[in-house]
Amino acid sequence: MYDPQVTKKQMVSDITGEYEGNVDPAVVQRVEKCLHVQTSALEAVNGADAIIISTEWDEFKTLDYEAVYSVMNKPAFVFDGRLILDATKLTKIGFKVHQIGKPAFFGF
């Protein structure tokens, strides 16, 4: 997982609901153990099958998606949950693109 604005501690808190209280510490520990947070987007997608965009940070709009595609497993999928990416451009690179609220776009 990668988010340029959110710390691992905050991610764990959001996933477990820890900020609401009454969370079993063992659940928090399991999530902390399983959650692998990377320091860059390129590091996070290395060997991945898919990318899920769930925030609108500018960094995700301007990533070098050709470099991203080159380190991913193929077929490589992008799920754009914020409608911030150019599906046509990504499809030309080779991605299989899915955008929330739109039909799948494979460049046909």
C-alpha distance (Angstrom), angle and dihedral (degrees) to the residues before:
residue distance angle dihedral
M1 . . .
Y2 3.75 . .
D3 3.79 131.9 .
P4 3.80 119.7 162.8
Q5 3.81 92.8 -151.4
V6 3.82 106.3 36.8
T7 3.81 128.3 73.2
K8 3.78 123.7 -136.3
K9 3.81 89.1 -113.8
Q10 3.80 90.7 56.9
M11 3.83 91.4 46.0
V12 3.81 90.9 53.2
S13 3.78 90.4 47.9
D14 3.81 91.7 50.1
I15 3.81 93.6 47.0
T16 3.80 96.1 47.0
G17 3.78 98.5 36.0
E18 3.80 86.7 -124.2
Y19 3.81 91.0 150.7
E20 3.82 88.1 64.3
G21 3.80 91.9 57.6
N22 3.81 129.9 -132.7
V23 3.81 94.0 81.1
D24 3.77 119.4 144.6
P25 3.84 107.5 -114.1
A26 3.81 88.2 -138.7
V27 3.82 89.2 62.6
V28 3.79 90.5 51.8
Q29 3.81 90.2 49.9
R30 3.82 92.2 50.2
V31 3.79 91.9 50.6
E32 3.81 91.5 47.0
K33 3.81 89.5 51.6
C34 3.81 94.5 48.2
L35 3.80 99.1 40.1
H36 3.79 110.5 91.0
V37 3.79 109.9 -167.2
Q38 3.80 117.0 -168.6
T39 3.80 129.2 -155.0
S40 3.81 96.5 -130.6
A41 3.77 139.5 25.5
L42 3.81 92.0 -118.7
E43 3.80 90.9 52.9
A44 3.81 90.7 49.1
V45 3.81 94.9 53.3
N46 3.81 97.2 44.2
G47 3.82 104.6 124.1
A48 3.81 92.9 -2.6
D49 3.80 125.4 139.7
A50 3.79 96.0 -149.9
I51 3.77 146.2 13.8
I52 3.78 121.7 -140.9
I53 3.79 115.1 -160.4
S54 3.79 108.3 -158.6
T55 3.80 101.6 154.6
E56 3.78 132.9 55.1
W57 3.80 99.1 -132.1
D58 3.81 112.2 150.9
E59 3.80 90.3 -125.7
F60 3.80 90.3 70.6
K61 3.80 91.2 52.1
T62 3.80 92.7 54.4
L63 3.81 104.0 37.0
D64 3.78 118.2 132.1
Y65 3.80 93.7 -108.7
E66 3.81 92.4 -176.8
A67 3.81 88.4 61.4
V68 3.80 89.8 44.2
Y69 3.82 91.6 51.4
S70 3.81 91.6 49.1
V71 3.83 93.4 61.6
M72 3.82 97.7 42.0
N73 3.80 129.8 91.5
K74 3.79 114.7 -103.5
P75 2.90 132.4 -84.1
A76 3.82 87.0 43.5
F77 3.79 118.5 -160.4
V78 3.79 132.5 -159.2
F79 3.78 120.2 -161.8
D80 3.80 106.7 -167.1
G81 3.78 106.7 -163.3
R82 3.79 93.9 173.9
L83 3.82 101.7 44.3
I84 3.81 91.3 -124.6
L85 3.81 100.3 127.3
D86 3.79 133.5 81.7
A87 3.81 102.9 -115.4
T88 3.81 93.2 -168.2
K89 3.80 92.8 54.4
L90 3.81 92.8 46.1
T91 3.81 91.7 48.9
K92 3.81 90.5 52.4
I93 3.80 88.0 54.9
G94 3.82 89.3 53.0
F95 3.80 105.3 -98.0
K96 3.80 124.0 138.0
V97 3.80 100.6 -131.9
H98 3.79 128.8 -153.8
Q99 3.79 120.6 179.1
I100 3.79 124.6 -170.0
G101 3.79 110.5 -102.4
K102 3.80 94.8 10.8
P103 3.80 132.8 90.3
A104 3.81 115.9 -99.9
F105 3.80 111.0 -80.7
F106 3.77 118.3 -144.4
G107 3.79 98.6 156.6
F108 3.79 99.1 -98.3
